[in-house]
Amino acid sequence: MPDTERNGRDYVVSKPVARRATDPNLRTGAEFRESLRDGRHVIANGRDVADVTAEPTLSRGIDQVARYFDAQHDPATRDLLTTIEPDTGERISTAWLVPRSIEDLWRYDAMIKCSTSLSFGVFGRPPDYGPVKAISFVAWNHLVRKQEPEALDKIMNFLRVGQRNNLTSADVIIDVQTDRKTPVAQRAARLRVVEERKDGIVISGAKAGNSVLAQGNIGTISMPPPVPGMPEECMIWAAVPANAPGMTLLLREATTNGAEAREDHPIDADGEEADGLLIFDRVFIPWDYVFSYKNKTTADIYNILGQFAFWKIATRLSYRAEIFAGVAQMIVDALGTDQIPAVRALVSEVIHYAATLRGMMTAAVARAKPTESGVMLPDHVFVTAGRLHSIEAYPRIMQILRELSGQGLIGRVPQATWDRPDIGPLLDEYLPGHKLDARDKNRLFNLVWDMSCSPSAMRLALFENINATPAPALREELYRVYDRGPAMAAIRKRAGIA
Ligand SMILES: Cc1cc2nc3c(=O)[nH]c(=O)nc-3n(C[C@H](O)[C@H](O)[C@H](O)COP(=O)(O)OP(=O)(O)OC[C@H]3O[C@@H](n4cnc5c(N)ncnc54)[C@H](O)[C@@H]3O)c2cc1C
């Protein structure tokens, strides 16, 4: 097995954190923040960002991720977010555990429930998401190893480094949008190896999305859904640190400004997950972190290697859905509209969304089976059906929250106005809700705004809709994997069809 840590400095650990005396694999929020001050090249609105932790549109999101790491030490959440690694007996982030049993998958489920309740699930790539690609690689090693027998050693080393440093990883998968009719080999931005060296590869090109990379430690590069004519120098699975020389992250326009008052914006005041266009200009990656290269099998199995990611995404959304149901109820309770049958029916739609999604995710774990390489894998049919359901109904659920709120969403009064002695008392008197004072009712609609109307809510809706494949592709996948065979045999028999 490679020992890339032997010199005390690892390629993917851009800024090592001193290992703690107790629980050396965990780190605090402050230590996480420090790990991001690593000289990475990030550009925001035309400006080089010297320190992402001091950049207003990034720092509150970083603080939110930092709270996740602090929660790993908090007795109330520690056992939900961390676990004992069976081989070493050391405590690690549960996210870096390779699940070998259904019990391990339930551990994951509890972790995602906890992290979603901490952040309201607004980060699609929370710290507990990133290791999915590495774990998938172990799960499907029996496919990868036919061409690359050394891949497992490399990925196990990556997992060990990830565990020991509690790294956060962004998904670096999707190609940038250019003319889809241009043959893939001729697309200039296609990430490709431009030089093979004795010690590693040199890559150039670009990738889209890259959510959380500016606010995290590393990116895991993997292949997008297969397209015909993919040149073999583009078939790359690898890991890079966020500060890799030659790598530049161009941030999209921010949807929060880093100065929102907490009372006015209970969700947006915690910042946002940043996306960006990632440019590679001759970026070197040592062979130890090139997990797969020129392997046609690996390049062709996006839907197989993505299965842990798809499951985690749908599980997070199932717990967000429970929050939506709670919010819907609080709106109608606050307005005293809960006795109106048509209103109750709308709340029921949200409950239906949440209960169906949770049911699918529960079934996905209950019906999990080990892969040939011995990793426990949630049921792909339930995961795919769950994801499709979560995506299709999401716009409707957001619309229901807005519908139930009526004028509440635009009747919100900013904290600074409410604090005026000539205005506040009048608002207190004029605007109370049902068993809820006026200011708390205002707070509730501030939250509903951030959840269903604000620019960051729209960005999150885009994310939920399209990250890790959009609905049309999910329908195609469901068509491919759902077994209709037994039902068709029964129908043939009953109808007398030979
Ligand atoms: C907020 C946000 C965050 C993101 N974060 C990440 C990230 O962290 N990492 C990452 O790698 N990517 C990320 N993405 C990119 C995302 O994965 C892609 O947008 C998505 O996979 C669709 O690919 P595309 O945009 O290239 O669509 P295109 O290929 O440009 O196609 C446009 C549309 O055409 C339809 N379509 C095209 N081809 C097919 C097909 N074969 N089958 C069915 N329908 C099709 C779909 O409706 C698709 O949305 C992010 C996107 C958003 C919006």
PDBQT file of the ligand as one rigid body, heavy atoms in Angstrom, charges set to zero:
ROOT
HETATM    1  C1  LIG A 501     -26.345  24.613  -8.236  1.00  0.00    +0.000 C 
HETATM    2  C2  LIG A 501     -25.587  23.572  -8.990  1.00  0.00    +0.000 A 
HETATM    3  C3  LIG A 501     -24.512  22.943  -8.379  1.00  0.00    +0.000 A 
HETATM    4  C4  LIG A 501     -23.777  21.970  -9.070  1.00  0.00    +0.000 A 
HETATM    5  N1  LIG A 501     -22.731  21.366  -8.433  1.00  0.00    +0.000 NA
HETATM    6  C5  LIG A 501     -22.000  20.436  -9.093  1.00  0.00    +0.000 A 
HETATM    7  C6  LIG A 501     -20.895  19.797  -8.458  1.00  0.00    +0.000 A 
HETATM    8  O1  LIG A 501     -20.618  20.023  -7.281  1.00  0.00    +0.000 OA
HETATM    9  N2  LIG A 501     -20.147  18.930  -9.178  1.00  0.00    +0.000 N 
HETATM   10  C7  LIG A 501     -20.442  18.629 -10.484  1.00  0.00    +0.000 A 
HETATM   11  O2  LIG A 501     -19.742  17.830 -11.079  1.00  0.00    +0.000 OA
HETATM   12  N3  LIG A 501     -21.492  19.211 -11.100  1.00  0.00    +0.000 NA
HETATM   13  C8  LIG A 501     -22.268  20.095 -10.449  1.00  0.00    +0.000 A 
HETATM   14  N4  LIG A 501     -23.320  20.710 -11.071  1.00  0.00    +0.000 N 
HETATM   15  C9  LIG A 501     -23.570  20.390 -12.473  1.00  0.00    +0.000 C 
HETATM   16  C10 LIG A 501     -24.676  19.359 -12.637  1.00  0.00    +0.000 C 
HETATM   17  O3  LIG A 501     -24.217  18.097 -12.236  1.00  0.00    +0.000 OA
HETATM   18  C11 LIG A 501     -25.103  19.373 -14.107  1.00  0.00    +0.000 C 
HETATM   19  O4  LIG A 501     -25.718  20.626 -14.340  1.00  0.00    +0.000 OA
HETATM   20  C12 LIG A 501     -26.061  18.248 -14.441  1.00  0.00    +0.000 C 
HETATM   21  O5  LIG A 501     -25.437  16.999 -14.314  1.00  0.00    +0.000 OA
HETATM   22  C13 LIG A 501     -26.589  18.373 -15.871  1.00  0.00    +0.000 C 
HETATM   23  O6  LIG A 501     -25.530  18.463 -16.771  1.00  0.00    +0.000 OA
HETATM   24  P1  LIG A 501     -25.379  19.741 -17.694  1.00  0.00    +0.000 P 
HETATM   25  O7  LIG A 501     -25.651  20.964 -16.930  1.00  0.00    +0.000 OA
HETATM   26  O8  LIG A 501     -24.061  19.633 -18.339  1.00  0.00    +0.000 OA
HETATM   27  O9  LIG A 501     -26.569  19.570 -18.752  1.00  0.00    +0.000 OA
HETATM   28  P2  LIG A 501     -26.493  19.626 -20.323  1.00  0.00    +0.000 P 
HETATM   29  O10 LIG A 501     -25.761  18.419 -20.819  1.00  0.00    +0.000 OA
HETATM   30  O11 LIG A 501     -25.982  20.935 -20.775  1.00  0.00    +0.000 OA
HETATM   31  O12 LIG A 501     -28.026  19.438 -20.718  1.00  0.00    +0.000 OA
HETATM   32  C14 LIG A 501     -29.031  20.429 -20.407  1.00  0.00    +0.000 C 
HETATM   33  C15 LIG A 501     -30.330  19.697 -20.111  1.00  0.00    +0.000 C 
HETATM   34  O13 LIG A 501     -30.691  18.856 -21.223  1.00  0.00    +0.000 OA
HETATM   35  C16 LIG A 501     -31.262  17.624 -20.752  1.00  0.00    +0.000 C 
HETATM   36  N5  LIG A 501     -30.369  16.494 -21.104  1.00  0.00    +0.000 N 
HETATM   37  C17 LIG A 501     -29.153  16.592 -21.667  1.00  0.00    +0.000 A 
HETATM   38  N6  LIG A 501     -28.630  15.365 -21.881  1.00  0.00    +0.000 NA
HETATM   39  C18 LIG A 501     -29.521  14.486 -21.422  1.00  0.00    +0.000 A 
HETATM   40  C19 LIG A 501     -29.557  13.053 -21.376  1.00  0.00    +0.000 A 
HETATM   41  N7  LIG A 501     -28.578  12.280 -21.841  1.00  0.00    +0.000 N 
HETATM   42  N8  LIG A 501     -30.643  12.461 -20.837  1.00  0.00    +0.000 NA
HETATM   43  C20 LIG A 501     -31.657  13.208 -20.368  1.00  0.00    +0.000 A 
HETATM   44  N9  LIG A 501     -31.676  14.563 -20.398  1.00  0.00    +0.000 NA
HETATM   45  C21 LIG A 501     -30.638  15.202 -20.920  1.00  0.00    +0.000 A 
HETATM   46  C22 LIG A 501     -31.375  17.752 -19.230  1.00  0.00    +0.000 C 
HETATM   47  O14 LIG A 501     -32.635  18.276 -18.917  1.00  0.00    +0.000 OA
HETATM   48  C23 LIG A 501     -30.273  18.763 -18.906  1.00  0.00    +0.000 C 
HETATM   49  O15 LIG A 501     -30.532  19.447 -17.707  1.00  0.00    +0.000 OA
HETATM   50  C24 LIG A 501     -24.100  21.646 -10.406  1.00  0.00    +0.000 A 
HETATM   51  C25 LIG A 501     -25.187  22.274 -11.021  1.00  0.00    +0.000 A 
HETATM   52  C26 LIG A 501     -25.925  23.220 -10.324  1.00  0.00    +0.000 A 
HETATM   53  C27 LIG A 501     -27.081  23.877 -11.020  1.00  0.00    +0.000 C 
ENDROOT
TORSDOF 0
